[in-house]
């Protein structure tokens, strides 16, 4: 089976909520190693532009969200019919204009995000908990990079869950039995081979900070990319020098993506959307190239407005999604700050009720003269 056929099947398959949630269990490892599909945007690995990272021992100060802090903001559902929804091209062209005012140089390109996944109901209780992780990527102009990663622990998923958690005595950990979050087939196997299915303790305690210095891993487990590689675009790894040479116009960018993915055919619009959002969220591009990427998306058939959306930090922005995506039950939207044009992150959600399955919230992105704390 070729890659194009694999992508077609991936986009045509309506993923179930349990499928997404269960896949979240492997997400930390995939994020750390930089390989495999990224569930949060339902992207195929050959169009992902993610900056992977390799786990290594170290410690750094990262803003930590635990059960003792204020409750996370509940993201809103997709817009109601009464909401005034701006067209996707209006949102994207405005973002293109705003983002070009961002700093064009700096000592590092920084991408700081918080990822959430693994929403799980506490056995025997009426509230849900969710795991979160923090990731920082720092890339120097010559291509050297550092990645800082930390698991932030488990916490009530929403404000209403937090109230139920307090009524439960505000526990700091939970014992989960495999059959509590397993398919019937796995539960049956656990009943037969109990030694292989031990109880798991989920805790609100943050894990150790992990720092990786060197080229971010964008290949399969255990492989390191050549020096200078800072991510991928289309079906190819991309170096810092190649990032600098990316066209700063929408037609040139689309042509470059098409060149990297020959034979895309009817899938070109979907691939252009995936590659374009990956470029905006994950590559150390200039404000001019990021603006061109927004303009390219504005001109891409199938890109739709998702209305005003609130992220997990309570920030409001305009969201866009790919209307021709194969799944009609689960969608992923990119949220954009109306004032700056910078991305606020992504959310994968249930179309029916707007419930968030997982998200990646961008807290800092762009060129900066600040220094990474990698000691």
C-alpha positions as CSV (number, residue, x, y, z in Angstrom):
1,X,0.0,0.0,0.0
2,X,1.5,3.4,-1.0
3,X,1.5,6.5,1.2
4,X,-1.1,8.3,-0.7
5,X,-3.6,5.4,-0.4
6,X,-2.8,5.3,3.4
7,X,-3.6,8.9,3.8
8,X,-6.9,8.5,1.9
9,X,-7.9,5.7,4.2
10,X,-6.9,7.6,7.3
11,X,-9.0,10.6,6.3
12,X,-11.9,8.5,5.3
13,X,-12.1,6.6,8.6
14,X,-14.3,8.1,11.2
15,X,-12.4,7.7,14.4
16,X,-14.3,6.8,17.6
17,X,-13.9,8.8,20.8
18,X,-12.5,5.7,22.6
19,X,-10.0,5.2,19.7
20,X,-8.7,8.8,20.1
21,X,-8.6,8.5,23.9
22,X,-6.8,5.2,23.8
23,X,-4.3,6.5,21.3
24,X,-3.5,9.3,23.8
25,X,-1.8,6.7,26.0
26,X,0.9,6.4,23.4
27,X,1.0,10.1,22.7
28,X,3.7,11.1,25.2
29,X,6.1,8.6,23.8
30,X,5.3,9.6,20.2
31,X,5.8,13.3,21.1
32,X,9.0,12.6,22.8
33,X,10.4,10.5,20.0
34,X,9.0,12.5,17.2
35,X,7.6,9.6,15.2
36,X,4.2,8.2,14.3
37,X,0.9,10.0,13.6
38,X,0.0,13.0,15.8
39,X,-3.6,12.3,17.0
40,X,-4.4,15.9,18.0
41,X,-4.7,16.9,14.3
42,X,-5.4,13.5,12.8
43,X,-2.3,14.0,10.6
44,X,-0.6,11.3,8.6
45,X,3.1,11.0,9.6
46,X,4.2,11.8,6.0
47,X,2.7,15.2,6.1
48,X,3.5,16.1,9.7
49,X,5.7,19.0,10.3
50,X,6.3,18.3,14.0
51,X,9.5,18.9,15.9
52,X,10.0,15.7,17.7
53,X,12.2,15.3,20.8
54,X,14.3,12.7,22.5
55,X,13.9,12.2,26.2
56,X,16.9,12.9,28.3
57,X,17.5,13.5,32.0
58,X,17.7,17.1,33.4
59,X,15.5,19.7,35.1
60,X,14.1,23.1,34.3
61,X,11.5,25.5,35.6
62,X,8.2,25.2,33.7
63,X,4.9,26.6,34.6
64,X,3.1,23.7,36.2
65,X,-0.7,23.1,36.3
66,X,-1.7,20.8,39.2
67,X,-4.8,20.0,41.2
68,X,-3.9,22.8,43.6
69,X,-4.2,25.5,41.0
70,X,-7.2,27.2,39.5
71,X,-9.5,25.1,37.4
72,X,-8.8,25.1,33.6
73,X,-11.2,27.0,31.5
74,X,-13.8,24.9,29.7
75,X,-13.3,25.3,25.9
76,X,-16.6,26.2,24.2
77,X,-18.4,24.1,21.7
78,X,-18.4,24.8,18.0
79,X,-20.3,28.1,17.3
80,X,-24.1,28.2,17.5
81,X,-26.2,29.4,14.6
82,X,-26.7,32.8,16.5
83,X,-22.9,33.5,16.4
84,X,-21.6,35.8,13.7
85,X,-19.0,33.6,12.0
86,X,-16.4,35.3,9.8
87,X,-15.5,33.6,6.6
88,X,-12.3,31.5,6.7
89,X,-10.5,33.6,4.1
90,X,-11.4,36.8,6.1
91,X,-9.9,35.3,9.3
92,X,-6.8,34.0,7.5
93,X,-6.0,37.1,5.5
94,X,-6.4,39.3,8.7
95,X,-4.0,36.9,10.5
96,X,-1.6,37.2,7.6
97,X,-1.6,41.0,7.9
98,X,-1.2,41.0,11.7
99,X,1.5,38.3,11.9
100,X,3.9,40.2,9.6
101,X,4.4,42.7,12.4
102,X,6.0,40.1,14.7
103,X,9.8,40.2,15.4
104,X,11.8,39.0,12.4
105,X,15.0,38.0,14.2
106,X,16.2,36.8,17.6
107,X,18.7,34.5,19.4
108,X,16.2,31.6,19.2
109,X,12.9,30.6,17.7
110,X,10.8,29.3,20.6
111,X,7.7,27.2,20.5
112,X,6.2,26.6,24.0
113,X,3.0,24.5,24.2
114,X,0.9,22.6,26.7
115,X,-0.7,19.4,25.5
116,X,-3.7,17.7,27.0
117,X,-5.1,14.2,26.4
118,X,-6.3,11.0,28.0
119,X,-9.6,12.3,29.4
120,X,-10.7,9.5,31.8
121,X,-13.6,9.0,34.2
122,X,-12.6,8.2,37.7
123,X,-14.0,4.7,38.5
124,X,-17.1,4.9,40.6
125,X,-17.1,8.7,40.6
126,X,-19.0,11.3,38.6
127,X,-16.0,13.3,37.4
128,X,-13.3,13.1,34.7
129,X,-9.6,13.7,34.9
130,X,-7.2,14.6,32.1
131,X,-3.4,14.4,31.7
132,X,-1.3,17.4,30.5
133,X,2.3,17.9,29.3
134,X,4.5,20.9,28.7
135,X,6.9,21.2,25.8
136,X,9.4,23.9,24.8
137,X,11.4,23.9,21.6
138,X,14.3,26.3,21.2
139,X,16.0,26.6,17.8
140,X,19.0,28.8,17.1
141,X,19.5,30.5,13.7
142,X,22.2,28.0,12.8
143,X,19.9,25.1,13.5
144,X,21.0,23.9,17.0
145,X,18.1,23.0,19.2
146,X,17.0,22.2,22.7
147,X,13.7,20.6,23.7
148,X,12.3,20.6,27.2
149,X,9.5,18.2,28.1
150,X,7.6,17.6,31.4
151,X,4.5,15.6,32.3
152,X,2.4,17.9,34.4
153,X,0.2,15.2,36.0
154,X,-3.5,14.6,36.0
155,X,-6.2,17.1,37.0
156,X,-10.0,17.5,36.8
157,X,-10.9,18.0,33.1
158,X,-13.3,20.9,33.6
159,X,-14.6,23.3,36.2
160,X,-17.6,21.0,36.9
161,X,-15.3,18.1,37.3
162,X,-13.2,20.1,39.7
163,X,-16.3,20.7,41.9
164,X,-17.0,16.9,42.0
165,X,-13.3,16.3,42.7
166,X,-13.5,18.6,45.8
167,X,-16.6,16.7,46.9
168,X,-14.6,13.5,46.6
169,X,-12.0,14.9,49.1
170,X,-9.6,16.4,46.6
171,X,-7.5,13.2,46.1
172,X,-4.0,13.7,44.6
173,X,-4.0,10.2,43.0
174,X,-6.3,7.6,41.6
175,X,-6.0,3.8,41.2
176,X,-7.2,2.7,37.8
177,X,-7.8,-1.0,37.0
178,X,-7.1,-2.1,33.4
179,X,-10.7,-3.1,32.9
180,X,-11.9,0.4,33.9
181,X,-10.5,1.8,30.6
182,X,-10.2,-1.2,28.3
183,X,-12.0,-2.8,25.5
184,X,-14.1,-5.9,26.4
185,X,-11.5,-8.1,24.8
186,X,-8.7,-6.7,26.9
187,X,-10.7,-6.9,30.0
188,X,-11.3,-10.6,29.4
189,X,-7.6,-11.1,28.9
190,X,-6.9,-9.3,32.1
191,X,-9.3,-11.5,34.0
192,X,-7.3,-14.5,32.8
193,X,-3.8,-13.1,33.1
194,X,-4.0,-10.8,36.1
195,X,-0.2,-10.6,36.5
196,X,0.0,-8.9,33.1
197,X,-2.7,-6.3,33.9
198,X,-1.6,-4.6,37.0
199,X,-3.4,-1.6,38.5
200,X,-2.1,1.8,37.5
201,X,-1.8,4.8,39.8
202,X,-2.5,8.2,38.1
203,X,-1.1,11.1,40.1
204,X,-1.4,14.9,40.0
205,X,2.4,15.1,40.8
206,X,4.4,16.5,37.9
207,X,7.1,14.3,36.5
208,X,10.8,15.2,36.1
209,X,11.8,17.7,33.4
210,X,13.6,16.2,30.5
211,X,16.0,18.1,28.3
212,X,17.3,17.1,24.9
213,X,20.1,19.0,23.2
214,X,20.8,18.6,19.5
215,X,18.8,18.0,16.4
216,X,15.1,17.3,17.2
217,X,14.2,13.7,16.3
218,X,11.9,13.6,13.3
219,X,12.5,10.0,12.3
220,X,11.5,6.7,13.8
221,X,12.5,5.6,17.3
222,X,16.2,5.6,18.0
223,X,17.2,7.5,14.8
224,X,18.5,11.0,14.8
225,X,18.1,13.3,11.9
226,X,21.2,14.9,10.2
227,X,22.6,18.1,11.7
228,X,20.6,21.2,10.8
229,X,17.2,19.4,10.4
230,X,14.5,21.3,12.3
231,X,11.4,19.4,11.3
232,X,9.6,18.3,8.2
233,X,7.5,19.7,5.4
234,X,5.6,17.4,3.2
235,X,7.3,14.1,2.8
236,X,10.8,15.4,3.5
237,X,12.9,16.6,6.4
238,X,13.7,20.3,6.3
239,X,16.9,22.1,7.4
240,X,17.2,25.6,8.8
241,X,18.8,26.7,5.5
242,X,15.8,25.3,3.6
243,X,13.4,27.0,6.0
244,X,15.1,30.3,5.3
245,X,14.6,29.8,1.6
246,X,10.9,29.0,1.7
247,X,8.8,31.3,-0.5
248,X,7.2,34.3,1.2
249,X,4.2,34.2,-1.2
250,X,1.2,31.8,-1.2
251,X,1.6,30.5,-4.7
252,X,5.3,29.7,-4.2
253,X,4.5,27.9,-0.9
254,X,1.8,25.8,-2.5
255,X,4.2,24.9,-5.4
256,X,6.9,23.9,-2.9
257,X,4.5,21.6,-1.0
258,X,3.3,20.1,-4.3
259,X,6.9,19.6,-5.3
260,X,7.6,17.7,-2.1
261,X,4.6,15.5,-2.6
262,X,4.4,14.4,-6.2
263,X,1.3,12.4,-7.2
264,X,-0.9,13.9,-4.5
265,X,-3.7,14.5,-7.1
266,X,-7.1,15.1,-5.6
267,X,-5.6,15.0,-2.1
268,X,-3.5,18.1,-2.7
269,X,-5.9,20.6,-1.0
270,X,-6.0,18.4,2.2
271,X,-2.2,18.0,2.1
272,X,-1.7,21.7,1.6
273,X,-3.9,22.4,4.7
274,X,-2.0,19.9,6.8
275,X,1.4,21.1,5.7
276,X,0.4,24.8,6.0
277,X,-0.8,24.4,9.5
278,X,2.2,22.4,10.4
279,X,4.5,25.1,9.0
280,X,2.7,27.8,11.1
281,X,2.7,25.8,14.3
282,X,6.0,23.9,14.2
283,X,8.6,25.4,12.0
284,X,11.0,28.3,12.7
285,X,9.7,30.5,9.9
286,X,9.9,34.3,9.4
287,X,6.7,36.4,9.9
288,X,6.7,36.9,6.1
289,X,6.6,33.1,5.5
290,X,4.0,32.6,8.2
291,X,1.8,35.3,6.6
292,X,2.2,33.6,3.2
293,X,1.1,30.3,4.8
294,X,-2.1,32.0,6.1
295,X,-2.7,33.4,2.6
296,X,-2.1,30.0,1.1
297,X,-4.7,28.5,3.4
298,X,-7.2,31.3,2.6
299,X,-6.9,30.3,-1.0
300,X,-7.2,26.5,-0.4
301,X,-10.6,25.0,-1.3
302,X,-12.2,23.2,1.6
303,X,-10.9,25.3,4.4
304,X,-13.8,26.4,6.6
305,X,-14.4,28.8,9.5
306,X,-15.1,27.2,12.9
307,X,-16.2,30.5,14.5
308,X,-15.0,32.0,17.8
309,X,-13.4,29.5,20.1
310,X,-12.0,29.7,23.7
311,X,-8.8,27.8,24.4
312,X,-7.9,26.1,27.7
313,X,-6.3,29.3,29.0
314,X,-9.5,31.3,28.4
315,X,-8.1,33.1,25.4
316,X,-10.6,33.7,22.5
317,X,-9.6,33.4,18.9
318,X,-11.0,32.6,15.4
319,X,-10.8,29.0,14.4
320,X,-10.5,27.3,11.0
321,X,-10.7,23.6,10.0
322,X,-10.6,21.5,6.9
323,X,-14.2,21.1,5.8
324,X,-13.4,18.2,3.4
325,X,-11.8,16.1,6.1
326,X,-13.0,12.5,5.9
327,X,-14.4,12.2,9.4
328,X,-17.8,13.7,10.1
329,X,-17.8,12.9,13.8
330,X,-14.4,14.2,14.9
331,X,-12.7,17.4,13.7
332,X,-9.5,19.4,14.5
333,X,-9.5,23.2,14.4
334,X,-6.6,25.6,14.5
335,X,-7.3,28.7,16.7
336,X,-5.8,32.0,15.8
337,X,-5.3,35.1,17.9
338,X,-7.2,37.9,16.2
339,X,-4.9,40.7,17.4
340,X,-1.5,39.2,16.7
341,X,-2.2,36.6,14.0
342,X,-0.2,34.0,16.0
343,X,-1.7,30.5,16.5
344,X,-3.2,29.9,19.9
345,X,-3.2,26.1,19.3
346,X,-5.3,23.2,18.1
347,X,-8.3,21.3,19.5
348,X,-9.6,17.9,18.4
349,X,-13.3,17.8,19.3
350,X,-16.5,15.8,18.8
351,X,-18.7,17.5,16.2
352,X,-21.9,16.3,17.9
353,X,-21.5,18.0,21.3
354,X,-18.3,20.0,21.0
355,X,-16.5,18.0,23.7
356,X,-12.7,18.4,23.5
357,X,-10.8,15.1,23.0
358,X,-7.4,16.6,23.2
359,X,-5.6,19.9,22.6
360,X,-2.3,21.6,22.1
361,X,-2.2,25.2,23.5
362,X,0.5,27.5,22.3
363,X,1.8,29.8,25.1
364,X,4.8,31.3,23.3
365,X,5.9,31.2,19.6
366,X,8.3,33.2,17.5
367,X,11.7,34.8,17.5
368,X,13.1,35.9,20.9
369,X,16.3,37.1,22.6
370,X,15.4,35.2,25.8
371,X,17.6,32.2,26.7
372,X,16.4,28.6,27.3
373,X,17.0,27.3,30.8
374,X,18.6,24.0,30.1
375,X,20.8,23.6,33.1
